[in-house]
Amino acid sequence: MKKNQHATRGLMLSLGVTALLTLSACSQEGGERQGPPPMAVSVITTEAESAKLYTTLPARVNALQDAQVVARVTGNIESINFEQGSRVKAGQSLFKIDPKPYQAAYNQAAAALKQSEASAQSSNALARRYRGLVGSSAISRQEYDNAVASANLANASIDQAKAALENAGIELGYTDVVSPIDGIVGRALVTEGALVSATSGTPLALVQHLDTVYVDFNQTVSELSKLRQELAAGTIKSLGDGVAEVELQLEDGSIYPEKGELLFTGVTVNPGTGQVQLRATFPNPDHILLPGLYVHVRIARAAVDEAIFVPNQAIQRTAEGVNKVVIINDENMVVDRNVVLGQEFDGRTQVTSGVEVGEQVVVEGFTKIRAGQTVKPQAYKEKQTASEEPVSGSEAPAATTEQ
């Protein structure tokens, strides 16, 4: 009996120890589950790079030549002889105005000329005959003078008739409305059958020369002086004779393949704004640059070493207009950092102040974290390849200053 009691007590003791161990293990597991794991964020580690600095200025494209096609005689449009957007040559027919009334006027003027020539022929013959008769007193001097005057009047009538015929020919020619320049013709602004007038000045179409275009932009007088000084010092690439080489950045951020020429001559100051309008010319063989297109002129200024760039999406702007990024420090803690921005190109922006080489900058996930929080940084995989030559930050996600 005692043996059974000892066995029962041993079993109960063993069960109690097992229960205590189980409770202890559960307690440890529960402690480990307390609090969420650190949130993963994508970061880049900043590196020093070499980069070109540019002044980037907003600009507009304008045609090298703009020519309105207008009617120079009144009449109905008989035909339209071009397709919208086609290339035309100077003198090429674009519209035909009904020529019938002008052809009739020309024919009438031609007949009047023949009549004047016949009348002059008779008058001149009479004057020649009278010249011999007046010497023999067969006719009076007055009769001879009258014959000479009639001959002179008839000869003048020929000149008048020739001028009238020439004018009628010009007006007949104006019924063929031609392009005044080589270029690209836009859409027809009138339809066949429409009545057009020489006095209304209403354009029938617009022809623009686009093989070379102007790019116009404004600049302050002080900045113009600085550009001229840098051109003279060789900081800006010169093409000679006061001409600087410039580039063009399109609306999508890409760089136009053709280089342009920026002239510093012939500029005047606008007294109202205190600015000058500068003009660059760019070759446009493929007609990529269209009048009115908003672009940026890039003027290469210098090159810098030790430049730091971060992806654009890493940059935040506060309600006060301050630019900032999120840094992960050595303890994997989140730190907000105010920054000053510079260059931007191909999805990246230069940070001129606020970030050091080797620091981790959050690119994705910063909207879900806060300062002081511990996170798990992981390398960010870039979605596009950065360009070798960044440009001015005028199109960056936050405001920048010229370099």
C-alpha positions in Angstrom: 0.0 0.0 0.0 2.8 2.4 0.8 4.5 1.5 -2.4 1.4 2.5 -4.3 1.2 5.8 -2.4 4.9 6.5 -3.2 4.3 5.7 -6.9 1.3 8.0 -7.0 3.2 10.9 -5.4 6.1 10.4 -7.8 3.7 10.5 -10.8 2.0 13.6 -9.5 5.4 15.3 -8.9 6.5 14.4 -12.4 3.3 15.8 -13.9 3.7 19.0 -11.9 7.3 19.6 -13.1 6.2 19.0 -16.7 3.3 21.5 -16.3 5.7 24.1 -14.9 8.2 23.6 -17.7 5.3 23.9 -20.3 4.1 27.1 -18.7 7.6 28.5 -18.7 8.1 27.7 -22.4 4.7 29.3 -23.2 5.7 32.3 -21.2 8.9 32.7 -23.1 7.2 32.3 -26.5 4.6 34.9 -25.5 7.4 37.3 -24.6 9.1 36.8 -28.0 5.8 37.6 -29.8 5.4 40.9 -28.1 5.6 43.9 -30.5 5.8 43.8 -34.4 9.1 43.1 -36.2 10.9 46.1 -37.7 9.4 47.3 -40.9 11.4 46.8 -44.1 12.2 49.9 -46.1 14.1 50.3 -49.4 17.3 52.5 -49.1 20.2 53.6 -51.2 23.6 54.2 -49.9 24.9 57.6 -51.2 28.1 57.8 -53.2 30.2 60.6 -54.5 29.9 61.2 -58.3 31.3 63.6 -60.9 28.6 65.7 -62.6 28.2 68.7 -65.0 26.4 71.7 -63.8 24.0 73.6 -66.0 21.9 76.7 -65.9 18.5 75.6 -67.1 16.0 78.2 -68.3 12.4 77.9 -69.4 11.9 78.8 -73.1 9.5 78.6 -76.0 10.1 77.4 -79.6 9.3 79.8 -82.4 9.4 79.3 -86.1 12.4 80.8 -88.0 9.9 82.2 -90.5 6.1 82.6 -90.1 4.2 83.5 -93.2 0.4 84.0 -93.5 -1.0 83.1 -96.8 -3.6 85.8 -97.7 -5.7 86.6 -100.8 -4.5 89.6 -102.9 -7.6 89.7 -105.0 -11.3 89.2 -104.2 -13.1 86.1 -105.4 -14.4 82.6 -104.6 -12.0 79.8 -103.7 -12.1 77.4 -106.7 -9.6 74.8 -105.4 -7.3 74.0 -102.5 -4.1 72.5 -103.8 -2.2 71.1 -100.7 -2.5 68.7 -97.9 -2.3 69.8 -94.3 1.2 69.4 -92.9 2.9 68.9 -96.3 6.2 70.5 -97.2 5.8 73.3 -99.8 8.2 75.5 -101.8 8.1 79.2 -102.2 5.9 80.0 -105.2 4.0 76.7 -105.0 0.2 77.0 -105.6 -1.9 76.5 -102.5 -5.3 78.0 -103.5 -7.0 78.9 -106.7 -9.4 81.8 -106.8 -11.9 81.9 -109.6 -9.9 83.5 -112.4 -12.7 84.2 -115.0 -13.4 87.8 -114.1 -9.7 88.6 -114.0 -9.1 86.7 -117.3 -11.8 88.9 -118.9 -10.2 92.0 -117.5 -6.9 90.9 -118.9 -8.4 90.3 -122.3 -10.1 93.7 -122.2 -6.8 95.4 -121.3 -5.0 93.5 -124.1 -7.7 94.7 -126.6 -7.3 98.2 -125.4 -3.6 98.1 -126.0 -4.1 97.0 -129.5 -6.6 99.8 -130.1 -4.1 102.3 -128.7 -1.3 101.0 -130.9 -3.5 101.2 -134.0 -4.6 104.8 -133.1 -0.9 105.8 -132.4 0.2 104.3 -135.7 -2.4 106.4 -137.6 -1.5 109.6 -135.6 2.2 109.1 -136.1 1.8 108.6 -139.9 -0.3 111.8 -140.1 2.3 113.8 -138.2 5.1 112.6 -140.5 3.1 113.6 -143.6 2.3 117.0 -142.1 6.0 117.6 -141.5 6.7 117.7 -145.2 3.7 119.8 -146.0 4.2 122.5 -143.4 7.6 123.3 -145.0 5.9 124.1 -148.3 3.1 126.0 -146.6 0.6 123.4 -147.9 -0.8 123.3 -144.4 -0.7 125.8 -141.6 1.7 125.5 -138.7 -1.3 125.0 -136.4 -2.5 121.9 -138.3 1.0 120.4 -138.0 1.2 121.1 -134.3 -2.2 119.5 -133.8 -1.0 116.4 -135.7 2.1 116.1 -133.6 0.2 116.6 -130.3 -2.3 113.9 -131.4 0.6 111.5 -132.2 2.2 112.1 -128.8 -1.2 111.6 -127.1 -1.6 108.3 -129.0 1.9 107.1 -127.9 1.1 107.9 -124.3 -2.1 106.0 -124.6 0.0 102.9 -125.6 2.1 103.3 -122.4 -1.1 103.6 -120.4 -2.7 100.5 -122.1 0.5 98.5 -121.4 0.4 99.4 -117.7 -3.3 98.5 -117.5 -2.5 95.1 -119.2 0.4 94.5 -116.8 -1.8 95.3 -113.8 -4.6 93.0 -115.2 -1.9 90.3 -115.6 -0.8 90.7 -112.0 -4.3 90.4 -110.7 -4.9 87.4 -112.9 -1.7 85.9 -111.4 -3.0 86.6 -107.9 -5.8 84.2 -108.5 -3.2 81.5 -108.0 -2.4 81.9 -104.3 1.2 80.7 -103.7 3.3 80.0 -100.7 5.6 82.9 -99.8 8.3 80.8 -98.3 9.6 77.2 -98.1 8.2 75.4 -95.1 5.4 73.3 -93.7 1.8 74.4 -94.5 -0.9 74.1 -91.8 -4.5 73.4 -92.3 -6.6 75.4 -94.8 -8.5 78.1 -92.9 -11.1 78.5 -95.7 -13.1 76.0 -97.7 -13.7 75.7 -101.4 -16.4 78.1 -102.6 -15.6 80.6 -99.8 -15.5 84.3 -100.8 -12.2 85.8 -99.9 -11.2 89.5 -100.1 -8.0 91.3 -100.8 -8.9 93.9 -98.2 -10.0 91.7 -95.2 -6.5 90.4 -94.5 -8.0 87.1 -93.3 -5.3 84.4 -93.6 -6.1 81.4 -95.8 -3.3 79.2 -94.3 0.0 79.5 -92.4 3.4 78.4 -93.7 6.2 77.9 -91.2 9.9 77.3 -91.9 10.9 74.7 -89.3 14.2 73.3 -90.6 15.8 75.7 -88.2 13.9 77.1 -85.2 14.3 79.9 -82.6 14.2 79.1 -78.9 13.5 82.3 -76.9 13.9 82.8 -73.2 14.3 85.7 -70.7 17.2 86.4 -68.4 18.1 89.1 -66.0 20.8 91.6 -66.9 23.1 90.5 -64.1 22.8 86.9 -65.3 23.5 87.9 -68.8 26.6 89.7 -67.7 27.7 86.6 -65.8 27.1 84.4 -68.9 29.2 86.8 -71.0 32.0 86.8 -68.5 32.0 83.0 -68.3 31.9 82.8 -72.1 35.0 85.1 -72.3 36.7 83.0 -69.6 36.0 79.7 -71.4 33.8 78.3 -68.6 31.0 78.1 -71.2 31.7 76.3 -74.4 32.2 78.9 -77.2 31.6 78.5 -80.9 33.4 81.8 -81.7 32.2 85.3 -82.4 30.3 85.6 -79.2 28.2 82.5 -79.7 27.8 79.9 -77.0 26.8 76.3 -77.4 23.6 75.3 -75.7 21.4 72.2 -75.3 17.7 71.7 -75.1 15.7 69.7 -72.6 12.3 68.6 -73.8 9.1 68.4 -71.8 9.6 64.7 -71.0 13.1 65.4 -69.6 15.0 64.0 -72.6 17.8 65.9 -74.2 17.3 67.1 -77.8 20.0 65.5 -79.9 21.0 68.6 -81.8 23.2 71.4 -80.3 22.1 75.0 -80.5 23.8 78.4 -80.8 23.1 81.2 -78.3 23.8 84.7 -79.6 24.7 87.4 -77.1 24.6 90.2 -79.7 21.6 92.5 -80.5 19.9 92.1 -77.1 18.1 94.9 -75.5 16.7 95.4 -72.0 13.0 95.5 -71.4 12.5 98.6 -69.3 9.3 97.2 -67.7 10.8 93.9 -66.5 14.5 94.7 -66.4 15.1 91.5 -68.4 16.5 90.7 -71.8 15.2 88.2 -74.3 17.9 85.8 -75.5 17.5 83.7 -78.6 19.1 80.4 -79.6 18.8 78.7 -82.9 18.6 74.9 -83.2 18.6 72.7 -86.3 15.3 70.9 -86.6 15.7 68.4 -89.5 13.0 66.0 -88.2 10.6 68.8 -87.1 10.5 67.6 -83.6 10.5 71.1 -82.3 7.2 72.8 -83.0 6.3 76.5 -82.5 4.9 77.1 -79.1 6.5 74.0 -77.5 7.6 74.6 -73.9 11.3 73.5 -73.4 14.3 74.3 -71.3 17.6 75.7 -72.6 20.6 74.1 -70.8 23.8 76.1 -70.6 26.8 74.0 -69.4 28.6 75.9 -66.7 31.2 73.7 -65.0 31.9 70.2 -63.6 31.9 69.2 -59.9 33.2 66.2 -58.1 31.9 64.7 -54.9 28.2 65.2 -56.0 25.5 63.2 -54.2 22.4 62.1 -56.0 19.2 60.5 -54.7 16.1 59.2 -56.5 13.4 61.8 -56.9 10.9 59.7 -55.0 13.1 59.9 -51.9 12.5 63.7 -51.7 9.6 65.0 -49.7 8.4 68.6 -49.4 6.8 69.9 -46.2 3.8 72.2 -46.0 6.3 75.0 -45.3 8.1 74.3 -48.6 11.1 72.6 -47.0 12.7 69.7 -48.8 13.7 66.7 -46.7 14.7 63.0 -46.9 14.6 60.2 -44.5 17.9 58.8 -43.2 18.5 55.4 -41.5 21.4 55.8 -39.0 23.8 53.2 -37.8 21.3 51.9 -35.2 18.7 51.4 -38.0 16.7 54.3 -36.6 14.7 56.7 -38.7 16.0 60.3 -38.9 14.3 63.2 -40.8 16.8 65.4 -42.6 16.3 68.8 -44.3 18.2 69.1 -47.6 19.1 71.6 -50.3 18.7 70.4 -53.8 20.6 71.1 -57.0 20.7 69.1 -60.2 18.0 66.8 -61.5 18.1 64.4 -64.4 16.6 61.0 -65.3 14.8 60.5 -62.1 17.6 61.6 -59.7 18.3 64.9 -57.9 21.5 66.3 -56.6 21.6 67.0 -52.8 24.0 69.9 -52.2 23.5 70.0 -48.4 22.0 67.7 -45.7 23.3 64.3 -46.7 26.8 62.8 -46.4 28.5 60.2 -48.5 27.8 56.7 -47.2 24.5 57.5 -45.5 21.4 55.4 -46.2 18.4 57.3 -47.7 15.0 55.8 -47.7 13.5 55.5 -51.2 10.4 53.4 -50.6 8.4 52.9 -47.4 9.0 56.3 -45.7 5.3 57.1 -45.6 4.8 54.2 -43.2 7.5 55.1 -40.7 8.3 57.9 -38.3 11.3 59.5 -36.8 12.9 57.4 -34.0 11.4 54.2 -35.2 13.7 51.1 -35.8 13.4 49.7 -39.3 15.0 47.0 -41.4 16.8 48.6 -44.4 17.1 46.7 -47.6 18.8 47.7 -50.9 16.6 49.6 -53.3 16.5 48.3 -56.9 16.5 51.1 -59.4 13.9 50.9 -62.1 15.9 53.0 -64.7 19.5 53.8 -65.5 20.7 57.2 -64.5 22.2 59.5 -67.2 25.8 60.5 -67.1 25.1 64.2 -67.4 22.5 65.6 -64.9 20.9 68.9 -65.6 19.6 71.8 -63.6 16.9 71.2 -61.0 14.2 73.5 -62.5 12.2 70.3 -63.2 13.0 68.6 -59.9 10.3 67.5 -57.5 11.2 70.4 -55.3 12.5 73.9 -55.9 16.2 74.4 -56.7 18.5 77.2 -57.4 20.7 77.8 -60.4 24.2 76.4 -60.2 
